[in-house]
Structures are given as C-alpha cells and as structure tokens.
Amino acid sequence: MRANCSSSSACPANSSEELPVGLQAHGNLELVFTVVSAVMMGLLMFSLGCSVEIRRLWSHVRRPWGIAVGLLCQFGLMPLIACLLAISFSLKPIQAIAVLIMGCCPGGTISNIFTFWVDGDMDLSISMTTCSTVAALGMMPLCLYLSTLSWNLEQSFTIPYQNIGISLVCLTIPVAFGVYVNYRCPKQSKIILKTGAIVGGVLLLVITVAGLVLAKESLNPDITLLTVSFIFPLTGYVTGFLLALLTHHSWQRCRTISLETGAQNIQMCIAVLQLSFTAEQMVQMLSFPLAFALFQMLDGFLIVAAYKLYKRRLKSDHRSKAGRAEGCRNSRCTAPRETSAFLGANEEVAVTPGPSEPMDPRALQPAGHMSSQA
C-alpha cells in the first residue's frame, strides 16, 4: 500500500495525463456540486445528531457489542462478498478490483438516513459509521491486501487518508452540535429532526441524479457489472441483518446493523480509484461505483418502503384487535344475565348471593370459633 501522494507527480491522479470528459465532470460544475453536497450533508448530519442521546451513546461505548458486530460485517462480510461475486461472475481483473475496493470501504452516511426512516437505533448507527471510518485507516489497506493476495496484482493501491480524515470531521462535528442541541433544547431538536428527514430524502435524490448526469459518459452498460452492482448492496443488507439476528440483537438493532452493512462510502471508493489508476483504467472501473451507488439507494428505498407497509399493517391489526376487545368488554357489561344463564341454580346463588338476603355472619368466622360457641 502507498501513502496518499497528493503532491507527487508520479501519482496517476496528479499526472499530466488528461482525464476523459466524463471524469472531468464538466470542470467548475463538479466543484460546485461537491461543495453544495458537502454543506447539505453536514446540515443533514446535524439534524440526525438531534436524535442522539448522550446516555444511550455512552452505553454503546461502554458495551460496544453492537459496534463490534457492525465492524465485523463491514470489514469481514463485505470484503468476503466482494471476492465471492468477483469469482462467481468471472469479472475482468480491472472490474474485479473495483468490486474489491468497494467491499473494503467503510460505511457511508446514507445509512444514517435510512436507519432514521426505519425507526432504527440512531445512536448505534452514528457510532458504527464513526467507528468504521476511524477503523478504515488501518482496516481498509489490510482488507485490500488480503482480498487481492490471491490475484497476484502488480498494481499498488493508494489509500486516501486525507479523504478519510475529511469524512470523519464532516461526520463528527455536525453530529456533536446536534447532540448538544438535543441535550439543551429537546423540543426544538424534534422540529430540526423532522425537517432534516425531509431534506435528507430530497438530498439523496438530488445527489443521485446530479452524479449520474455529471458522469453519464463514464457509465458502461455492462450487464454483468450491473448485475453485480445490484446484488452486492442487497446481499450486504441481508447478511448484516442475519448476523445481527444470530448474535441476539433486538429487531431495532438488526435493522440498524443491516443498513450499516450494505451502505458503503462511494466517495471513498472513487478516491482510491482516482489515486491508484490511470485515466484509461478509470474509464473501465468508474461505472461500477456509480451503478453501486444507484442500486444501493434503490435497495435502501425498497427496504424503507417495505418497513413502512409492515408498520402500517401492524397498526391496522392492532386497531382491529383493540376494537374487538372493546366490543367484548361492552357486551359483558350490558348482558350479565346471559352469561349467568349457563350456570346452575345452586352455583348462581353460591357465587352471587342476592342483595335482599344478607349472609350469615357466622359463615365468615373460623370453624373452631363456631364449634366453641355451639
């Protein structure tokens, strides 16, 4: 592995070789898009931070069982799934490398938005995203080395440590402000959180559409690669949920770990590709992270929609059961004589003595006391 060569002329990303039009992303328009999306993402993370409570966050730090399972999914399952997909679909070496790099990337912030929409554990979600970004400083080069060990590649990878640091800062600082606002002004934080959820949905659509438009010339209509792009995030969501379920986590945490596993940091993958490969190689590799980002978003929306439908069905079932229970209670209250008709005459008198015939006080006394009086 190589260090970040942002100032080296030998690095492919900084060489004098010009990038294709699709990779240039129309010059200044790419810069504006990057700055605007970064600012909006910071505001979104601030609003999601308003759902985090210090007490629950500290409980995850003290007992990091959920975080440990999430890291195992992130840097264990995802690289393994990437290797299996590359072998199963017999991808070209240049395409397989892009799949492996994507599998070794940390979790993305998109998982926090999806977790909020499925009523997941936001404290665990943000903790996992932060921890996976920090762990990527060491785990990402290790996973890349182990994943490509059997491929006998002469190409070395450049880990974008600067990009990882920027992602970490853009994640922790807005969330920290959100946690502070939630601690000081809990009522206002609920309003900010609801607004942020709406803005988050609009932001995801804008980023997806704008990214595809800016890089439309880099898209490669390879059916095999598109199939892998669809299967990869979906498999991550499913396997993450199953592993969380096997480790006896609650349903809320299972949904959280599932979304944190399948959602990858697309920007990190693109940064590794730009720093490690030439422009000609990038043309063949860039289509995968773009397609992965699209299907990652679509799969996430499908999961959210399925959860909303399931939640609505549970509410309707609960209301119908509550209505039937209320009807049963009302029927028992208005018709007690109908229920007593099933009892015999002697049982009815023994259970409910008539109000006009008071009970003998001697019947309430112990048997020994009665015999002494006799």
C-alpha positions in Angstrom: 0.0 0.0 0.0 1.1 3.5 -0.7 0.6 6.7 1.3 -1.5 9.5 -0.1 0.5 11.0 -2.9 -1.5 14.2 -3.3 1.6 16.2 -4.1 3.5 13.6 -6.1 3.7 13.9 -9.9 4.0 10.1 -10.1 0.6 9.6 -8.8 -1.9 8.9 -11.6 -4.4 11.3 -10.2 -1.8 14.2 -10.4 0.0 13.2 -13.6 -0.1 15.4 -16.7 -2.4 12.9 -18.4 -5.8 14.4 -19.1 -8.9 12.6 -17.8 -11.8 11.8 -20.1 -14.7 14.2 -20.3 -16.9 12.1 -18.1 -14.2 12.0 -15.3 -13.6 15.8 -15.5 -17.3 16.2 -14.7 -17.6 19.5 -16.5 -15.0 21.4 -14.5 -16.4 24.1 -12.3 -19.8 22.4 -12.2 -18.2 19.4 -10.4 -16.7 21.7 -7.8 -20.0 23.5 -7.1 -21.8 20.1 -6.9 -19.1 18.8 -4.4 -19.3 21.9 -2.2 -23.1 22.1 -2.1 -23.5 18.4 -1.4 -20.9 18.6 1.4 -22.7 21.5 3.0 -26.1 19.9 2.7 -24.7 16.6 4.1 -23.2 18.5 7.1 -26.6 20.1 7.8 -28.3 16.7 7.4 -25.9 15.0 9.9 -26.5 17.9 12.3 -30.3 17.2 12.1 -29.8 13.5 12.6 -27.5 14.2 15.5 -30.5 15.8 17.2 -31.9 12.3 17.7 -28.8 11.1 19.6 -28.9 11.0 23.4 -25.7 11.2 25.4 -26.7 8.5 27.8 -27.5 5.9 25.1 -24.4 6.9 23.1 -22.3 6.3 26.2 -23.9 2.9 26.7 -22.8 1.8 23.3 -19.3 3.0 24.1 -19.2 1.1 27.4 -20.6 -2.1 25.9 -19.6 -2.0 22.2 -21.2 -5.3 21.3 -23.4 -3.8 18.6 -20.4 -1.8 17.3 -18.2 -4.9 17.2 -20.8 -6.8 15.2 -21.1 -3.9 12.8 -17.4 -3.7 12.3 -17.3 -7.5 11.7 -20.0 -7.0 9.0 -18.3 -4.0 7.5 -14.7 -5.3 7.2 -15.5 -9.1 7.3 -18.6 -9.8 5.4 -18.4 -7.1 2.7 -14.9 -7.9 1.5 -15.8 -11.6 1.5 -19.0 -10.9 -0.5 -17.0 -8.8 -3.0 -14.5 -11.7 -3.5 -17.3 -14.2 -4.0 -19.1 -12.0 -6.5 -15.9 -11.3 -8.5 -15.2 -15.1 -8.7 -18.8 -16.2 -9.3 -19.4 -13.8 -12.2 -15.9 -14.2 -13.7 -15.3 -10.5 -13.8 -12.4 -9.0 -15.7 -9.4 -8.2 -13.5 -9.9 -4.4 -13.8 -13.6 -4.8 -12.9 -12.9 -7.2 -10.1 -10.5 -4.7 -8.5 -13.2 -2.1 -8.4 -15.6 -4.5 -6.7 -13.0 -5.5 -4.1 -12.2 -1.8 -3.4 -15.9 -1.1 -2.8 -16.2 -4.0 -0.5 -13.3 -2.7 1.7 -14.6 0.8 2.1 -16.2 2.0 5.3 -19.9 2.7 5.8 -21.5 5.7 4.3 -23.6 8.4 5.8 -26.6 7.3 3.7 -27.1 4.5 6.2 -27.9 7.1 8.9 -30.8 8.4 6.8 -32.2 5.0 6.1 -31.8 4.0 9.8 -33.9 7.0 10.8 -36.6 6.2 8.3 -37.0 2.6 9.6 -37.0 3.6 13.3 -33.6 2.1 13.9 -31.1 2.8 16.7 -29.7 6.2 15.7 -27.1 6.1 18.5 -25.8 2.8 17.3 -26.0 3.9 13.6 -23.9 7.0 14.1 -21.5 5.2 16.4 -21.0 2.5 13.8 -20.4 5.0 11.0 -17.9 6.9 13.0 -16.1 3.8 14.2 -15.9 2.3 10.7 -14.5 5.5 9.3 -11.8 5.6 12.0 -11.1 1.8 11.6 -10.8 2.3 7.8 -7.4 4.0 8.4 -6.0 0.6 9.2 -8.6 -2.0 8.1 -9.0 -0.7 4.6 -5.4 -1.3 3.5 -5.4 -4.6 5.4 -8.6 -5.8 3.7 -7.4 -4.7 0.3 -4.2 -6.6 0.8 -5.9 -9.8 1.9 -8.6 -9.6 -0.8 -6.1 -9.2 -3.6 -3.5 -11.6 -2.2 -4.5 -14.4 -4.5 -4.8 -12.2 -7.5 -1.0 -11.6 -7.9 -1.5 -7.9 -8.8 1.4 -5.7 -9.6 -0.7 -2.6 -9.1 -0.5 -1.0 -5.7 -3.3 1.0 -4.1 -3.2 4.5 -2.7 -5.3 4.9 0.5 -6.9 8.4 0.6 -6.1 9.1 4.2 -6.9 12.8 3.6 -10.4 11.9 2.4 -10.9 9.6 5.4 -10.0 12.4 7.7 -12.3 14.9 6.0 -15.1 12.4 6.1 -14.5 11.9 9.8 -14.5 15.6 10.5 -17.7 16.2 8.4 -19.4 13.4 10.3 -18.4 14.1 13.9 -18.6 17.9 14.2 -22.2 18.3 12.9 -23.3 15.3 14.9 -21.7 16.7 18.0 -23.6 20.0 17.5 -26.8 18.0 17.0 -26.2 16.1 20.3 -25.7 19.3 22.1 -28.9 20.9 20.8 -30.8 17.8 21.7 -29.4 18.0 25.2 -30.1 21.7 25.7 -33.3 22.1 23.7 -35.1 18.8 23.2 -38.3 20.4 21.9 -36.5 22.3 19.1 -34.4 19.3 18.3 -37.6 17.3 17.3 -38.5 20.0 14.8 -35.0 20.0 13.4 -35.0 16.2 13.1 -38.3 16.1 11.2 -37.1 18.8 8.8 -33.8 17.1 8.4 -35.6 13.8 7.4 -37.4 15.6 4.6 -34.3 17.4 3.4 -32.4 14.1 3.6 -34.8 12.5 1.1 -34.5 15.4 -1.3 -30.7 15.4 -0.9 -30.4 11.7 -1.8 -32.4 12.2 -5.0 -30.5 15.3 -6.0 -27.1 13.8 -5.4 -28.1 10.6 -7.3 -29.5 12.4 -10.3 -26.7 15.0 -10.4 -24.0 12.4 -10.0 -25.4 10.3 -12.9 -25.7 13.3 -15.1 -22.2 14.6 -14.4 -20.7 11.1 -15.1 -23.0 9.8 -17.8 -20.2 9.4 -20.2 -18.4 7.1 -17.8 -21.2 4.7 -17.4 -20.6 1.3 -19.1 -23.7 -0.6 -19.9 -22.2 -4.0 -19.0 -25.0 -6.3 -17.9 -22.7 -8.5 -15.8 -21.3 -5.5 -13.9 -24.8 -4.0 -13.5 -26.0 -7.3 -12.0 -23.1 -7.4 -9.5 -23.9 -3.8 -8.6 -27.5 -4.8 -7.8 -26.7 -7.9 -5.9 -23.8 -6.5 -3.9 -25.6 -4.0 -1.6 -28.7 -6.2 -1.4 -26.6 -9.1 -0.1 -24.9 -6.8 2.4 -28.3 -5.7 3.8 -29.5 -9.3 4.1 -26.3 -10.8 5.6 -25.9 -7.9 8.0 -29.4 -8.5 9.3 -28.9 -12.2 9.6 -25.6 -11.9 11.5 -27.2 -9.3 13.9 -30.1 -11.7 14.4 -27.8 -14.6 15.1 -25.9 -12.6 17.7 -29.2 -12.0 19.6 -29.7 -8.3 18.9 -33.1 -6.6 19.1 -35.1 -6.0 15.9 -34.3 -2.4 16.1 -30.6 -3.0 16.2 -30.9 -5.7 13.5 -32.4 -3.1 11.1 -29.6 -0.7 12.0 -26.7 -3.2 11.5 -28.3 -4.3 8.2 -28.3 -0.8 6.7 -24.9 0.0 8.1 -23.5 -3.1 6.4 -25.0 -2.7 2.9 -24.4 1.1 2.6 -20.8 1.8 1.5 -18.9 5.1 1.2 -19.0 5.7 -2.5 -16.8 8.8 -2.4 -14.0 6.8 -0.7 -14.1 4.1 -3.4 -13.9 6.7 -6.2 -11.0 8.5 -4.4 -9.0 5.2 -4.2 -9.6 4.6 -7.9 -8.5 8.1 -8.9 -5.4 8.0 -6.8 -4.3 4.5 -7.9 -5.2 4.0 -11.6 -4.7 5.8 -14.9 -7.3 7.5 -16.9 -7.8 4.6 -19.3 -8.3 2.2 -16.4 -10.7 4.6 -14.7 -13.0 4.5 -17.8 -13.5 0.8 -17.2 -13.7 0.9 -13.4 -15.7 4.0 -12.6 -19.0 2.6 -13.9 -19.2 0.1 -11.0 -19.2 2.6 -8.1 -21.7 4.8 -9.9 -24.0 1.8 -10.5 -23.5 0.6 -7.0 -24.5 4.0 -5.6 -27.7 3.9 -7.7 -28.7 0.4 -6.6 -27.6 1.0 -3.0 -30.1 3.8 -3.0 -32.9 1.8 -4.7 -32.4 -1.1 -2.4 -32.5 1.2 0.6 -35.7 2.8 -0.5 -37.3 -0.6 -1.1 -36.3 -1.6 2.5 -37.8 1.6 3.9 -41.0 1.1 1.8 -41.4 -2.5 3.0 -40.9 -1.4 6.6 -43.5 1.4 6.3 -46.0 -1.0 4.8 -45.3 -3.6 7.6 -45.6 -0.9 10.2 -48.9 0.3 8.8 -50.3 -3.2 8.7 -49.3 -3.8 12.3 -51.1 -0.6 13.3 -54.3 -1.6 11.5 -54.2 -5.1 13.1 -53.7 -3.5 16.5 -56.6 -1.2 16.0 -58.9 -4.0 14.9 -57.9 -6.2 17.9 -58.5 -3.2 20.2 -61.9 -2.7 18.7 -62.9 -6.3 19.1 -61.6 -6.3 22.7 -63.6 -3.2 23.4 -66.7 -4.8 21.9 -66.3 -7.9 24.1 -66.0 -5.8 27.2 -69.1 -3.8 26.4 -71.1 -7.0 25.7 -70.1 -8.4 29.0 -71.1 -5.2 30.8 -74.5 -4.9 29.2 -75.7 -8.5 29.4 -74.6 -10.2 32.6 -77.8 -12.3 32.8 -77.0 -14.0 29.6 -73.7 -15.3 30.9 -75.2 -16.4 34.2 -77.8 -18.5 32.4 -75.0 -21.1 31.7 -74.7 -21.7 35.4 -76.9 -24.0 37.5 -79.2 -22.6 40.1 -77.1 -23.6 43.1 -73.9 -22.2 41.6 -75.5 -18.9 40.8 -76.7 -18.5 44.4 -73.3 -19.5 45.8 -71.3 -17.2 43.5 -73.6 -14.1 43.8 -75.8 -14.1 46.9 -78.9 -11.9 46.5 -78.7 -8.4 47.9 -82.0 -8.9 49.8 -80.7 -11.9 51.7 -77.6 -10.9 53.8 -75.1 -13.6 54.5 -75.0 -15.2 58.0 -72.1 -13.5 59.9 -71.3 -16.9 61.4 -70.3 -18.1 57.9 -67.4 -15.7 57.9 -66.0 -17.0 61.2 -63.4 -19.8 61.5 -64.7 -23.3 62.1 -63.1 -23.6 65.6 -64.8 -20.5 66.8 -68.1 -21.7 65.6 -67.8 -25.0 67.5 -66.8 -23.3 70.7 -69.9 -21.2 70.5 -72.1 -24.2 69.8 
